[in-house]
């Protein structure tokens, strides 16, 4: 839990590994509901922008804005059998005028022209194993994706029930540890975590008495 959460990096070899100037940069990850996240031009020649690790599927893009102006013309490109084939299909597709093509399976959007400003999106994050958006479920997903310890029986279900609001996490700092993410997310909703004598993680409410 004291190890950095993010480990995967872009190779800078083109395609979904990004342009040469991206070589060695960390791949960000998105969980839950995130608003107004700016994309980065992973394929500038085709006006394709990336919002997270393109090899980790997102649930959906719900709104896309060019310099703050939301588009009503947003088509969706489904998974094409592989990440490479999906990118090729996105590159070949024609984006509608004044809008774009959302491709959540590779965390990318193709815009109809060069954006006037930041191309931002409201996102429902990663859905491997099922989409989640409560604090406890996102914490559970972060720990599990890094091979961390198990959670005590019932603790995640109980925490999700007492703190049911939707939240979002954008992980983009390569030095942030799993424990730091847990502290921040749980602390923001007056929850905490402890390791039990058995090595499980127990989530508890802050209480005074």
Secondary structure by P-SEA (a helix, b strand, c coil): ccccccccccccccccccccccccbbbbbbccccccccccccccccbbbbccccccccccccccccccccccbbbbbcccccaaaaaaaaaacccccccbbbbcccccccccccccccccccccccccccccccaaaaaaaaaaaacccccccaaaaaaaaaccbbbbbbbccccccaaaaaaaaaaaacbbbbbccccbbbbbccccc
